[in-house]
């Protein structure tokens, strides 16, 4: 809600700079009606082409000062080529209804065009920022869905095909090939979820017109300045330098979303604007507005300098002999230029900040999802592929009848793994049964020739302990020459102990995944043991602090 108020405040300030005339502080009725409709167009979502038509009809009576507002409305409420035809038509109307001197005609046209572009820019960018902020979670959700689709496709290609092949090879009793395929599939499964994904395409934010508007408005003011100084070389070059510096200051940068880090440009504008204000003969007081705008953009710390510039302008003009009406006109013009140019630059920067925050949120969500998929692939598929490898190697040493039994189990494990593979990207709350995993662990370890001692003093079926058990058994098969393994389920957690440890304890992504899962669930996981002995223990007292009738999904780290 705060950003909506902020956007509305910026638009209101810019609109005041466009609409208020210090020489005619009480507007005519047609002008007041145009202004009232413009408030609706700029500050509310209520925009109707009939109200635009009313503004166009009222413009000849409202005067050239209202042309900038009507020009902004044509850009806000029309699209395509029609938008620009109407915009040019309104600027021409400003010239037709203005006084007949060439300078006043040109000034009316360029003011209408510049004010219309600025008012359109700050309004449209404010709308865009609100839309971006409101859809931050939407992009994150779409990005996560895209990551799941990508991972599903890659897992199916890298692992799904291999598992289907293993089922076929089991029918053919090709145990050597089964072991080879399962090892290759395990390596592929570990790599797939970690591959980087291309970023999800976004709408063009800020609008494609943002930078062209900044450039066009500066160019318009430059042309107006050339007319004002009658094309004299020295003041023309000075004014071009002021506008060039200000444009450089106001342009958004991806590496610097806000221009607050570039006060040196604003400082350079001070002497240049002072030179334009004090130029012999005919100065250009409006240049002070660009210096004030630059310090407004630079941040609140520089606002005292803005006040100094605004207060110094009428003082210098008074010393130079400007009349009271001229002084009032140019002083307000300085304030209006500062408000308009700063508002446009700040709105553009805010949209960039909102977009980058939205993209960062989506990137974090995708990274979390990628880690989740990677953990599930490791925890849920690694076990099955290791089991297939062990059973295939075992079948080579058995009698034909016993080998057929192992091949049947291989096909069953491959089918279960294939189902898990297809569920991983879509289901972040996949559950495992601890009871089923205990039975499977005993069968697999004994098939590998490892004597297994299973002790259970708690009947709680906990999915997290099932995942820890699966990973622990996988490590026994992969990283040890064990002959004995103890698995104990207690009210406080799980203990796995085996002899014949070969690998470095606590290494690999599997252990890191387990630590993350157990820690997130309020438990602790420790790894240790004597030389040649591997001991994994999970202290999980939070298990029975929860409602015993409530089944919860695995907590993600």
N, C-alpha and C positions, 0 to 999 in steps of 0.2 A: 504493500500500500504506500510505503514511503516514497518509492521511486515514481509512482503515479503523481503524487503531490509535487515532487521535484520536477518532473517533466512539465506539469501544468504551470508551475511557477516560471520556468524558463520560457515557455511559449507566451505566457501573459506579459512578461517583461519585454520580449521582442515585439509583441503586438502593440504594446504601449509605445515603443520606440517608433513603430511604423505609423501609428494612428494619431499621436498627439502632435499638435502644432502650437508652439508657445505664442505665436502671433495671433492665433485664433483659438483660444482655449475653450470657448463654448462652440461646439460643432453645430452645423445646420442639421435639420431634421433628416434629410436624405443621408447625410454622412453618418449620423447616429444610427440609422436603420442598417446601413451597410456594416457598421462596426458591430452592432448587436448580432447580425447574422454571422459575422466572421467569428465572434466568440463561440457560437454554436459549432461552427465548422472546425475550429482549432482546438477547443477545449472539451468537446463532447464527441461521442461516436455518432451523433445525429447529424448526418450530412445528406442533403436532398438536392437533386438537380433543380427542383423548383425554387429553392432558396438561392441557388447560384443564378438562376434566371432573374430572380428579383434583384440581386445585386447588380447584374449587368444593366438592367433597366434603370436602376437608381443612379448608376455611375455618372451620367451627364449632369445631374443635379447635385450629386455629392462632391464633384470636383476632382481634379487630378490627384489630390492627396489620398483618395480612396482607391486609386487604381492598383496599388500594390496589394491591397487586401483581396480585391476581386481577382487579380492575377493568381494569387496563391490558391484561391478557391477553385479556379479552373484546373490547376494542377492536382489538387487534392481529390476532385470528384469526377474527373474524366480520365480516359486511358488512350494509349496509342497516339496516332497522328492527330486525332481530334484535340487531344490535350494541348499540343503545341500550337495548333491553328488558333484555338481560343486564346491561349496565352499571348500570342503575337497580336491578335485582334484587340485585346484589352490594352496592351502597351500602345498600340496605335491610337486607340480611343483616348488614352491619357494625353497624347500629343495634340489631338483634335480639340479637346476641351480646355487645353492650357492656354495662357496668354501667348501672343503671337510673336514674341522675340525668339530668334533662333536658339539662344542659350536656354530660355525657359522651356521651349519645346523639347530640346534634347535632354534637359535635366528631368523633365516629366517622364519621358520615355524610359530613360535609364533607371530612374528611381523606381518606377513601376516594375520594371523587369527585375532589378536587384532586390527590392523589398519582397516581391512575390516569390522569388526563388528562396530567399532567406526564411520567410514565414512558412513556406511549404517544407523546406528542409527541416526546420526545428520541429514542426508538427509531425511530419512523417517519421522522422527519426525517433521522436518520443513514442509514437505508436509502435514502432518496430521494437524499441527497447522493452516496452511493456509486454509485447508478444513473445519476445525472446525469453524474458524472465519467467513468464507464465508457462513456457513449454520446456523448461530446463529438464524436468524429470522425464518428459516425453522423449526427448532425444536420447537420454540415458537408456530408457526402456527399449527404444528402437535399436540402439547400438548393441545392447545386450542380446536382443533377439537376432540381430545380424551375426553376432559372434557365435551364437549357438548354432545357427544355420551353417555357418562356415566350418565350425568344428565338426558338426555332424557329417558334412560332406567329406572332410579330410579324414575323419576317423573311419568312415565307411570305406573310403578308397584304400587307406593304409592298413586297416585292421579287419574290417568287415569281410573283405574279399579273402583275406588269409584264413579267418575262422570258417568261412564257408568251404574253403579248400580243404581245411583240416577235417571237416565232417566227411567230405568225399574221400579223402585219403584213408580215413578210419575204415570206411567200407571196403577199401582195397587192401587194407592191412599193410600199408606202406609206412611203417613206424619211423624209419630213418628220415623220410621226407617230412613226416609230421613234426619231428623234433626240430628240423631245420626251419620249417615255416613258422613254428611257434616262437622260436628265438628271434627270427627276423621281425615278426609281428610285435613282439614285446618292445624291441628297439624303436619301431615305428610309432607305437602307441605313446611312448614317453616323449617323442619329439613333436607330435602333431599339435597339441594344445598350446605349445609355447611359441609357435610361429606367429609373427606379427600380422595383424590384419590391416587392410586399407581403411582409412577413416570413412565413416558414413557420410555421403554427400549431404550438404546443408543448403538451405535457401541462401541467396546472395544477400548477406547481411554484413555491414549496413547496405542499404539499397545502392544499386549501381550508380545512381545519380548523385550520391553524396559528394564524392570528390569533384565530379564535373560542376556541381553547383558551387562549391567553394571556389573553383577556378573561375567560373563564369561571373560570379559576383565580384571578385577582385578585379577581373577584366572590365566589368561594367563601371566600377568606381574609377578605374584608371582612365577610361574614355571620358567620363564626366569631369575628372580632374584636368585632363588635357584641354577640354573645352573651357573650363573655368580659368586656367592660366593662359589661355589663348595660344597654346602650342609653343610657348617659349622654351628653349632647350634646357636651360639650367633647372628651372622648377619642375619641368616634365621628368627629367632624369631623377631628381630628388624624390618626386612622388612615386615613380616606378620602383625605386629602391625601397621605399617604405612599404608599398603593397607587396613587393616580392618577399621582403623579410617577414611580413605578417602572414603571407600565404605559407611560407616554409614553417612558420611557427604553428599554424592552425592545422596543417595536414596531419591526418592520423597515421600512426606507424604501428605495424604489427609488433615490433620489438618493444615499443613504448606506447601502450594503449592510451595513456594520457600525456599531454604535452607539458606536464608540470616539471619535468626534468630539464627543460630548455629555457631557463630564465635569461640566459645570455642574449637570446634573440630579442626578448622584450627590452632588455637593457640597451641594446643597440638601437632600438626604435626611439628611445628618449631623445638623444641629440638630433636624430633625423627629423622627428616630429617638431622639436623646438625650432630647428632651422626652417621648416615649412611654415610654422606659425609666425616667425619673425622675419620672413623673407622680405627684402626691401620692395617697396611699391605695393604689390598685391600678394599677401600671404595666403596660405591655405589652411584655415583653422581646423578643418575636418580631420587633418592628419593626426591631431591629438587624440581623436577617437580610436585610431588604430593602436596607438601606444597604450591607451587605457584598456582596450580589448585584450591586448597581448598579456598585460599583467593580470587581468581577470582570469585568463586561461591558465596562467602560471600557477595559480593556487591562492588560497586565502591569505597566506603569509605575505603576499604582495599587494593585498587590497589597500593598505595605506598609501602605496604609490599611486594606485588608481585615484584615490581621493585627491592626492596632490596634483595629479594631472588635470582632473576635472576642475579643481578650484583655481589652478594657475591659468587655465584658458580664458575665463572672463577677465581676470586681472590683466593679462597681457593685452587682450583686445581693448580694454578700457584705456590702457596706457597708449595704445596705438591710435586712439581716437574713434573707435567704432561707436555708433549710436547705441542707445539702450536696446532698441528693437533688434538691430543687427547682432548685438552682444547676446541677447536672449536666444536668438535663432541659432547662432553658431555654438553656443554653449550646450543647448539641448541637442543639437546635431551631433556634438561630440559624445554626449551620453547615449544617444540613440545608436550611433555607429558602434560604440563599445558594447552595448547590450546585444545588438544584432549579430555582430561577428563573433563575440564570445559565446553567445547562445548556440549558434550553429556549430562552432568548433567543439564545445563541451558536449552537446547532444551526440555528435559523431563519435567522440571518445567514449561516452557512456555506452553507446551501442556496442562498440568494440569490446569494452570490458564485460558487458553482459554476455556477448557471444563467446568470449574466451572462457568465462566462468561456466557457461553451458557446455562448451567443448571439454573443459577440464573435468566436469562432473561425469560426462559420458565416457571420457577416457578412463577415469577411476573405476566406473562401473564395469567397463569392458575388461580392464586389468583384473578386477576381482573375479569376474566370471571366468576369465581365462585360467586364473589360478585354481578356481574351484573345479573346472573341468580337468585341469592337469592333475589335481589331487585325486579326483574320482577315477580318472583313467589309471593312475598308478595303483590306487588302492583296490579298485574293483576289477580291473582287467589283468593287472600284473599277476595276481594270485592264480587266476584261471589259466593264463598262458604258462606260468611256471608249472602248474599241475599237469597240463598237457605234455610239457617237455619231460617231466619226471615219469609220467605214465608211459609215454612212448619209449623212453629208454628202458623202462622196466619190462615192457612187453617183449623187447628183443631177447630177454633172458628167460622167458617163461615158456611153458609148453604151449602148443597151439590153442588148446582149450582155454587155458588161463589168459593167454594173450588176447583171445577174442573178448573175454570179459573186460580186460583193460581198454581195448579199442572201443567197446561200447561206452565205458565211462568217459573216454576221451571225447567221443561224439557228444555225450551229454554235457560235459563241461564246456565244449565249444558252443553248443546251442545256448547255454546259460550266459556265457560270456558275450555272445552275439546280441542277446536280448539286453544285457546290461549296457553294451556299447551304444545301442540305439536309444536307451533311456537316459544316458548321462547328459547329453546336451539339453534335453527337454525337461528333466526332472531334477531340480536342485535339492530335493529332499528324499533321495533314494535311501531306503532302509535295508539293512541286512539283519538276518535273524542270528542271534548269538548261539542259540541251540543248534541251528543248522550248520553254522560255521564250526562249532566244536566237533560235530560228527564228521564234517568234511576234513577238518584238520587232522583228526585221528587217522582217517582212511588214507589221506595223502601221505602223511609222515610214515605210516607203517608200510605203504606201498614203496616208499623210498628206502626201506630197510632201517628206519629210525624207530627204536622202541619208544612208545609214547605212554606217559603217565598222566591221565586226565583226572583232576580233582575239582569238584564243584560244591561249594558250601552256600551258594546263592542261586536262586532260580530266576532272578530278574533277567529279562530278555532285553539287553541294552544294545542299540545299534552302534554306538560309538565303540564299545568294547569289541563288538564283532569286527569292526574295521581294523582296530588295533591288532586283534588276533590274526586276522587275514594277513596283514602286513608282516607281523612277527613270524608267522609260519613261512611266508614267502622268503624272508631273510634267512631262515634256517635252511631252506632248500637251496638258495642261491649262494650264500656266503659262509657255509660251514661244512665240515665233514663230520657232522654229529652222528652219534650212535644212540643217543638218549635225549628225550625232550620232555620236560615237565610243563604242563599247562594247568594253572590253578585260577579258578574264579572265586573271589571272596566278596563279602558285602562291601569291601572298600575298593575293589577294582580287580586287577588282572596281573598275573605274574607268568612270564615265559622264561624258562631256563633250559639251556642246552649245552652239551659239551662239544668239543671240536670246533670252536670259533676260529675263523680264518681272517675275516675282513675286519677293517678298522671299525671300532664301535662308534656309532653315532654319525656315520658318514652317509651321504646320499640324500636325494630329495625325499625318499620315503620316510626317513626318520624325522626330517624337518616338517613334513606334512602332518605326521602323528603328533608331534609336539604342539603344532599350531592348533590342531583339532582339540586335543585334550586340554590345553591351556584355556582356549575359548570357552570350554564347558565347565571351567572351574576346577579342573584336576591338575595333577602333575605327572609327568612321565620321566622316568630315570632309566639310564642304561649303564651297566657296569658288570662286575664279576671278576673272578680270579683269572689268572692266565689260562687260556684255552677254554674258558667258560663264558658264555654270553647270557646276560640276565636283563630282561626288559620288564619293568614294573610300572603299572599305572595305579596311582592312588587317586581314587575317584569318590570321595565321601559325599559329594553333592548328589550322587546317584539316588540315595534314599531320602534326600531332603525334599524331593518333588512328590507330587501326587502319584501314588503307585498305580492308579487306574488310568493315568494319562500317558499316552504314547507320544513322544516328541521326535521330530526329525533330527538327523545328525546336525550338530551345530557346526557352521563353517568358520574357519579361521580367517 
